[in-house]
Amino acid sequence: MRNIAKVGTLIITLSTLTLLNGCSSSGNQVAATVAATVNGQNIMLSEVEQVINQQMGGKQAQLSTLQLAQARLQVLDTLIQKEVLLQRAEKENLKVTDDEINQYINAAKRDRGMTEEQFQRQLQAENQTPESFRDETRKLLAIQKLQAKYAGNISISDREVEEYYLANKQAFTIGRGVELAAISVDPRDNGLKDDAKNDAEAKLKIDNIYQQLKTADFAEVARAKSEDANSNVRGGDIGFATEDQLKENSFPATLIAQFFGPMEIGGYTTPVEFNGKWYIFKLKRKQLTTENRTLESPGVRPEITEVLRGQHQQVLNGALLEVAMNEAKIVNHLAANMLSNPNNPGLRPAATGAATSQPTQAPSEAPATSSPAGTSSSPVTVKPAASPK
């Protein structure tokens, strides 16, 4: 079961960047435009710059020259890994169809509650075209297919499940608590569509939402109206929290009493204000006594099996990357140029504004790469009380 977690808000604005022009001109001119090659395939410095701009939110000028040089090396390393895996997928003839790309993009829009018009506006804001987005989606799905090919042979034994349970018994104790969904309205300007920007607008918006719920589905309204960027994609679902966790996160005592008292499953509250925001909560489940779940309790074995399968796949993904990297011919021009200029890496702070035709990063999390994510406050931040860790 999902826990009520911090909202992860990832707002990516990719500005196009100029190429590095501080490299030594006495040696290798290739290093002035090409960061690395993987089996002869170029990775351009402009691609590295785009990722750094994404990670720094356009504030990379605040980095020192050495910090920026280190950032470039780290980003280039992830781009090399991505290219290595992509080429491995192509070598193993793992093709991605247009239908698979369409399904992925349509699911992404649906999960985010975005119309086609809103999706196109977001692409434009991120300096992407529909074609470049589809190309990056194709690469992402190809790498996922490669990893899934090797993960398909994973088999979890009953013994592994039992050993995991014995080592993590406490994780299967569910305290007195409730499972909730929420619609939130923040009076601060968050740059969202239909965003409340002050206290008066927030109060008006939450009241209008409350009236709308009388004739509309809670999940659909949450996707369309909630200003919690994490939970709204799940129809407002924010998971399970114990009574103590609710108190720790400043839920009003009257609201907690309502959850554990007369409120019925499926019902929702009137608008309530705390922690600087307005909320409407839907009660999805309540548990009035502590339950110590055993291996024979419903859902426990499948939960553990899924966790162990994920751990196995993580190990296999690492092994796959290691083998693919060893088999690839990689030339890191950026690193070589730094070694030839030990007292002057030749890296000036990245500039923005110049046009480039290089594609952006993958549309979502790409295997063997990492993406920065900011966080914004949520009504509660707790660890799962029911799911194995």
DRENSEDO-629598 format. One record per atom (N, C-alpha, C): x, y, z. Coordinates in steps of 0.2 Angstrom, whole numbers, plus 2048, in hexadecimal, padded with zeros to 3 digits. Example, Ala and Ser with C-alpha at 12.3 -4.5 7.8 and 13.67 -1.06 7.14 Angstrom:
BEGIN
8427E4827/83E7EA827/8427F0827/8407F5823/8447FB824/840800827/
end
This chain:
BEGIN
8047FA800/800800800/804806800/80280B7FC/8068117FC/806815803/80B818805/80B81C80B/809824809/80782780E/80682E80D/80D83280D/80F834807/816836806/81783D804/81D840804/81E846802/81D8477FA/81A84C7F9/81984E7F2/81F84E7EE/82084B7E9/82684C7E4/8248507DE/8278567DE/82585A7D8/82B85B7D4/82A8597CD/82F8597C9/82D85E7C3/82F8647C3/82D8697BE/83486A7BA/8348677B4/83A8687B0/83986D7AB/83E8727AA/83E8777A5/8458777A2/84587479C/84B873799/84D878794/85187D795/853882791/85987F78C/859881786/85F87F782/865883784/86B880783/871883785/876883780/87B888781/88088877C/88588277D/889881778/88E87C779/89487E77D/89887A780/89E87C784/8A387F77F/8A5885780/8AA88877C/8B1889780/8B2886786/8B888878A/8BD882789/8BC87D785/8C0878784/8C787A781/8CC876782/8D287877F/8D2877777/8D487C774/8D487B76C/8DA878769/8DF87776D/8E687476B/8E686D76A/8E186976D/8E186276C/8DB860768/8D685E76B/8D085A768/8CA85E766/8C9860760/8C386475F/8BD861760/8BD85A760/8B7856761/8B4857768/8B985876D/8B7859774/8B3860775/8B3864770/8B086B770/8A986A76F/8A686576C/89F86476B/89D85D76D/8A185876D/89F85176F/8A284F776/89D84D77A/89F84C781/8A2845781/89F84077E/8A183977E/89E835778/8A1830777/89E82B772/89D824775/898821773/89681A775/89681676E/89B81276D/89B80E767/89A812761/89D818761/89D81D75B/89782175C/892820760/88C825761/88E82B765/88D831762/88F837766/88A83976C/88C83B771/88983E776/88B845777/88784A775/889851774/88A85577B/88E85977B/88E85E781/888861782/88486377D/87E86777E/879862782/87985C781/875857785/87785778C/87D85778E/87F858795/87D85E798/87D864794/87B86A796/87486B798/870867794/869867795/86786479B/86A85E79D/86985B7A3/86B85F7A9/8708627A9/8738667AE/86E86C7AF/86C86F7AA/8678757AA/8608727AE/85E86C7AC/8588697AF/8598687B7/85F8657B8/8608647BF/86186A7C4/86486F7C1/8658757C5/86087A7C4/85B8797C0/85587D7BF/8578847BC/85C8837B8/85F8897B4/86488E7B8/86688B7BE/86A88F7C3/87188C7C3/8738897BE/87A8867BE/87F88B7BE/87E8917BD/8838977BD/8858987C4/8818957C9/8838967D0/8898917D2/88A88C7CE/88F8877CF/89688A7CD/89B8887D1/8A288A7CF/8A48867C9/8A98887C6/8AC8857C0/8AD87D7C1/8B087C7C7/8B28757C9/8AB8717CA/8A78747CE/8A08707CF/89D86F7C9/89D8747C4/8998727BE/89D86D7BA/8A486D7BA/8A78687B7/8A58617B9/8A58607C0/8A385A7C3/89C8587C1/89885D7C1/89185B7BF/8908597B8/89485B7B4/8948597AD/8978527AC/89C8507B0/89F8497B0/8998457B2/8968467B8/8918427BA/88B8417B6/8888477B3/8838467AE/8858427A8/88B8437A5/88D84079F/88E8387A1/88F8367A7/89082F7A9/88982C7A8/88482F7AA/87D82D7AA/87B82C7A2/87C83179E/87B831797/87E82C794/88482A796/888825793/88581E794/88381D79B/87F81779D/879816799/87581C798/86F81B794/87081978D/87581C78A/87681A783/879813782/87D811787/87F80A787/879805787/87580678C/86F80278D/86A802787/869808784/86580977E/868805778/86F805777/872801772/8727FA773/8727F8779/8717F177B/86A7EE779/8657F377B/85E7F1779/85D7F0771/8607F576E/8607F4766/8647EE764/8697EC767/86D7E7765/8697E0766/8657E076B/8617DA76D/85A7DB769/85A7DF765/8547E0760/84D7E1764/84E7E576A/8487E776E/8457ED76C/8407EC767/83D7F2764/8377F5768/8367FB767/8307FE76A/82B801764/8257FF765/82080075F/81D807761/81A80A75B/81781075C/81180F761/80E80A761/808809766/80A80976D/81080676E/813806775/81580D777/817811773/819818774/81281C775/80D81B771/80781E772/80481D779/80481677B/801814781/805817787/80B818786/80F81B78C/80E82278D/80D826787/80C82D787/80582E78A/80082A787/7F982B789/7F882A791/7FC825793/7FB82379A/7FE82979E/80482C79C/8078317A0/8028377A0/7FF83979B/7FA83E79B/7F483D79F/7F283679F/7EC8357A3/7EE8357AB/7F48327AC/7F68327B3/7F78397B6/7F983E7B2/7FA8457B4/7F48497B3/7EE8467B1/7E884A7B0/7E984F7AA/7ED84E7A5/7EE8537A0/7EA85279A/7E7858797/7E4857791/7EA85878B/7E8856785/7ED857780/7F085E77F/7EC863780/7EE869780/7F386B785/7F286978B/7F686A791/7FD866790/7FC86078D/80285C78C/807860787/804863781/80886677C/80B86C77F/807870784/80A876787/81087478B/81086E78F/81586C793/81B86B78F/81A867789/820866785/82386C783/81F871781/82287777E/82687B784/82387B78A/82687E790/82D87B791/82E874790/834870791/83887078B/837874786/83B875780/83B86E77C/83686A77C/835864779/830864773/83186076E/82C85F769/82985876A/823857767/820851768/82484B765/82884D760/82D84875D/832846761/83684B765/83B84A769/83984676F/833847772/830844777/82F83D776/82C83B770/82B83576E/83183176D/83683476B/83D83176A/84082F771/83F833775/84283277C/83E82C77F/83782C77E/833827781/83582077E/836820777/83981A774/83F817777/84481C779/84A81A77C/849817783/84481A787/84381878E/84081178D/83B810789/83780A789/83C804786/840806782/845801780/84A7FE785/84C803789/85080178F/84C7FD794/8467FF795/8427FB79A/8417F4797/8407F3791/83F7ED78E/8457E978F/84B7EC78E/8517E878F/8527E6796/8507EA79B/8517E87A2/84B7E37A4/8457E37A1/8407DE7A2/8427D879F/8467D779A/8487D1797/84B7CD79C/8507D079F/8547CC7A4/8507CB7AB/84C7D07AC/8487CF7B3/8437CA7B2/8417C87AC/83C7C37AB/83D7BC7AE/8447BB7AF/8467B47B2/8467B47B9/8447BA7BC/8457BA7C4/83F7B67C7/8417B17CC/83C7AD7CF/83D7AE7D7/8387B07DA/8387B17E1/8367AB7E5/83A7A87E9/8387A27ED/8347A37F3/83179E7F5/82D79F7FC/8327A0801/83879D801/83D79E806/83F7A5807/8407A8801/8427B0801/83C7B4804/8367B2802/8317B6805/8307B580D/8317AF80F/8317AE816/8367B181A/83C7B1817/8427B481A/8417BC81B/83E7BF815/83D7C6815/8387C881B/8337C481B/82E7C5820/8317C5827/8357C0829/8377BF82F/83C7C5831/8407C882C/8447CD82D/8417D482D/83B7D482B/8377DB82B/8307DB82E/82F7D7833/8297D6836/8257DC838/8297E183B/8277E783D/8237EB838/8267EA832/8237EE82C/81C7EB82A/81A7E682D/8137E382B/80E7E4831/8107E8836/80B7EA83B/8087F1839/8017F0838/7FD7F6836/7FA7F983C/7FC7FF83E/7F9802844/7F2805842/7EE808847/7E880B846/7E9811842/7E581183C/7E6816837/7E1817832/7E281B82D/7DD81C828/7E181D821/7DE81B81C/7E081C815/7DC821812/7E082680F/7DC82C80D/7DE82E806/7D9832803/7DB8367FD/7DA83D7FE/7DD8427FB/7DC8497FC/7DC84D7F6/7D88537F7/7D98587F2/7DC85E7F6/7E18617F3/7E48677F7/7E486D7F2/7E48737F6/7E48797F2/7E987D7F6/7EE8807F3/7F48847F6/7F388B7F4/7F28907F9/7F18977F7/7F889A7F4/7FD8967F4/8038997F1/8038987EA/80689C7E6/80789C7DF/80B8967DD/8098907DA/80D88B7D8/80E88A7D1/80B88F7CD/80C88F7C6/80888A7C2/8038877C5/7FF8827C3/7F98857BF/7F68817BA/7EF8837B7/7EA8847BD/7E68897BC/7E088A7C1/7E388A7C8/7E988D7C9/7EC88D7D0/7EA8937D4/7E88917DA/7E78967DF/7ED89A7E1/7ED8A17E1/7F38A57E2/7F38A97E9/7ED8A87EC/7ED8AC7F3/7E78A87F7/7E78AB7FD/7E28A7802/7DB8A87FF/7D98AD7FD/7D28AE7FA/7D08A97F5/7D58A97F0/7D48A47EA/7D489D7EC/7D889B7F1/7D98947F4/7D28937F7/7CF8977FB/7C98957FE/7C38957F9/7C38997F4/7BE8997EF/7BF8927EB/7C58907EA/7C688A7E6/7C48847E9/7C68847F0/7C487D7F4/7BD87D7F5/7B98837F6/7B28827F6/7AE8807F0/7B18827EA/7AE8807E4/7AF8797E3/7B58767E5/7B786F7E4/7B286B7E8/7B186E7EE/7AC86A7F3/7A58697F0/7A386F7ED/79C86E7E9/79D86A7E3/7A286A7E0/7A38657DA/7A385E7DC/7A585C7E2/7A68557E4/79F8527E5/79A8567E6/7938547E7/7908507E1/7938527DB/79184E7D5/79684B7D1/79D84B7D3/7A28497CF/7A68447D4/7AA8407D0/7AE83B7D3/7B483E7D7/7B683C7DD/7BB83F7E1/7C283F7DD/7C48397DA/7CA8387D7/7CB83C7D1/7C583D7CD/7C68417C7/7C78497C9/7C384B7CE/7C48527D0/7CB8537D3/7CE84E7D6/7D584F7D9/7DA84F7D4/7D984B7CE/7DE84C7C9/7DD8527C5/7D78557C5/7D685B7C1/7D88627C5/7D78617CC/7D68677D0/7DC8687D6/7DE8627D8/7E28627DE/7E98657DC/7EC8697E1/7F286C7E0/7F88687E3/7F78627E5/7FC85E7E7/7FE85A7E1/80485B7DE/8068597D8/8088517D8/80984E7DE/80A8477DF/8048437DF/7FF8457E4/7F98417E5/7F48427E0/7F48477DC/7EE8487D8/7EF8437D2/7F58417D0/7F583C7CA/7F28357CD/7F28347D3/7EF82E7D6/7E782F7D8/7E48347D5/7DD8367D7/7DD8387DE/7E283B7E1/7E283E7E8/7E58397ED/7E68337EB/7E882E7F0/7EF8307F3/7EF8307FA/7F58327FE/7F782C803/7F3826803/7F5820806/7F282080D/7F681B811/7F481A818/7F881D81D/7F581F822/7F9822828/7F682082E/7FA81F833/7F881D83A/7F582483D/7F2823843/7EF828847/7F582D849/7FA82A84C/80082D84E/803831848/80482E842/80683283D/80283883B/7FC83783B/7F783D83A/7F984383F/7FA841845/7FB84684A/802849849/807845847/80D848846/80D84D840/80984C83C/809851836/803856837/80185783D/7FD85D83E/7F685D83C/7F385783B/7EC856839/7E885983F/7E385D83E/7DF85F844/7DC859848/7DC85A84E/7D9855852/7D2853850/7CE85884F/7C785784D/7C6853846/7CB854842/7CB85183B/7CD84983D/7D2848841/7D4841843/7CE83E846/7CB84184A/7C583E84E/7BF83C849/7BF840844/7BA83F83E/7BB83983A/7C2838839/7C4832835/7C282C839/7C482C83F/7C3826843/7BC825846/7B882A846/7B282A849/7AC829844/7A882E843/7A282D83F/7A382D837/7A882F835/7A982F82E/7A982882A/7A5828825/7A4821822/7AA82181C/7AB81A81A/7B0819815/7AD81C80E/7B181F80B/7AE822804/7AC829805/7AB82C80B/7A983280D/7AF83780C/7AD83E80C/7B284380B/7B1848810/7B684C812/7B5851817/7B3858814/7B185D818/7B0863815/7B7866815/7B886C811/7BF86F811/7C1871818/7C886F819/7CB87081F/7D287381E/7D4878822/7DA87C821/7DF87A826/7E5878824/7EB877829/7F1876825/7F7877828/7FD877825/7FE87C81F/7FA88181F/7FA88681A/7F6885814/7F387F814/7EF87E80D/7E887C80F/7E387B80A/7DD87980B/7DC872808/7D886D80C/7D886680A/7D186480A/7CF85F806/7C985B807/7CC854807/7CA85080C/7CC84980C/7C784480B/7C983F807/7C4839807/7C783380B/7C283080E/7C482A813/7C382480E/7C982180D/7C881B809/7C881480D/7CB814813/7CB80F817/7CD81181E/7CB80D823/7CD80F82A/7CE80882E/7D3808832/7D5803836/7D580583D/7D1802841/7D0805848/7D480184D/7D77FB84B/7DB7F8850/7E27F684C/7E77F5850/7EE7F384D/7ED7EC84B/7F07EA845/7F07E4842/7F77E1841/7F97DC843/7FF7D9842/7FF7D483C/8007D6836/7FF7D1830/8057CC830/8027C682E/8077C082E/8087BE826/80C7B9825/80D7B781E/8077B581B/8027B381F/7FC7B081C/7F67B681C/7F87BC81E/7F37C181D/7F27C3816/7EC7C5814/7EB7C780D/7F07CC80A/7F37CA805/7F77CF801/7FF7CF804/8007CC809/8077CD80C/80C7C9807/80B7C3805/8107C0801/8117C37FA/80B7C57F7/80C7C97F1/8107D07F2/80F7D37F7/8137D97F9/81B7D87F9/81C7D27FD/8237D17FE/8267CE7F8/8237CA7F4/8257C87ED/8277CE7E9/8227D37E9/8247D97E4/82A7DD7E7/82B7DD7ED/8317E17F0/8377DD7EE/8377D67EF/83D7D27ED/83E7D27E6/8397D27E2/83A7D27DB/83D7D97D8/83B7DF7DC/83E7E57DA/8467E57DC/8477E27E2/84E7E27E4/8527DE7DF/8507D87DD/8537D47D8/8547D87D2/84F7DB7CF/8507DF7C9/8557E47CA/8557E77CF/85A7ED7D0/8617EA7CF/8637E47D2/8697E17D2/86B7DF7CB/8667DC7C7/8677DA7C0/8687E07BC/8647E67BD/8657EC7B9/86C7EE7BA/86F7EE7C0/8767F07C1/87B7EB7BD/87A7E57BD/87E7E07BA/87D7E17B2/8777E27B0/8767E37A9/87A7EA7A6/87A7EF7AA/87E7F57A9/8857F47A9/8887F07AE/88F7EF7AE/8917EB7A8/88D7E67A6/88F7E27A0/88F7E679A/88A7EA799/8897EE793/88F7F3793/8907F6798/8967FB798/89C7F8796/89E7F2799/8A47EF798/8A57ED790/89F7EB78D/89F7E9786/89F7EF781/89E7F5784/89D7FB77F/8A47FE77F/8A5802779/8AB806778/8A980D779/8AC81077F/8AA816781/8B081B781/8AF82177E/8B482677E/8B182C782/8B482E787/8B283478B/8B683A789/8B483D784/8B8843782/8B8849788/8B384978B/8B284F790/8B884D796/8B8847798/8BD84579D/8C484679B/8C5844795/8CC844792/8CE84B791/8CA85078F/8CB85778F/8CD85A796/8CA85779B/8CB85A7A1/8D28577A4/8D48517A2/8DA84F7A4/8E08527A0/8DF85479A/8E4858797/8E585F799/8E086179D/8E086879F/8DF8687A7/8E38657AB/8E28647B2/8E186A7B6/8E48707B4/8E38767B8/8DE87B7B5/8DB8787AF/8D687C7AC/8D18787A9/8CC8757AC/8C78707A9/8C48737A2/8C587A7A1/8C287D79B/8BA87D79B/8B787D7A1/8B087D7A2/8AD8837A5/8AA8877A1/8A788D7A3/8A088C7A5/89D8907AA/89688F7AB/89188E7A5/88D8897A5/88988879F/88488E79E/884890798/87F896796/879893793/873897794/86D895791/86B89A78C/866897787/86389C783/86589A77B/86A89777A/86C895773/86888F771/86688F76B/862889768/866883767/86387D768/866877767/861872765/86286D761/85D86875E/85E862762/862862767/86385C76B/85C85A76F/85B85376F/855852773/85685277A/85085377E/850853785/85184D788/85284D78F/852846793/84C842792/84C83C794/846838793/84083B797/83A839794/83483C797/83283A79E/8358357A1/8348337A8/83B8307AA/83B82C7B0/84182A7B2/8448257AE/84A8257AC/84D8217A7/85281C7AB/8528167AA/8568117AD/85E8147AD/8618137B2/8688147B3/86A81C7B3/8648207B4/8668277B4/8628297BA/8638307BC/8608327C2/85D8397C0/85783B7C3/8558427C1/8538457C8/85584C7C8/8548507CE/84C8517CF/84A8517D5/8438537D7/8438577DD/83F85C7DC/83E8607E2/83885D7E6/8378607EC/83185D7F0/82E8637F3/8278627F3/8238677F6/8208647FC/81D868800/81A866807/814862805/81285D809/80C859809/809859810/802858810/800858817/80385381C/80584E819/80984981E/80F84681B/81384481E/81984081C/81B83A821/81983481F/81A82F823/81D82981F/81F824823/82181E820/81C819820/81C81481B/81680F81A/81680B820/80F80A822/80E806828/80C7FF826/80B7FE820/8087F781E/80D7F4819/8117F7815/8147F4810/81B7F2812/81E7ED80F/8247EA811/8297EF80E/82F7F0811/8357F480F/83A7F080C/
end
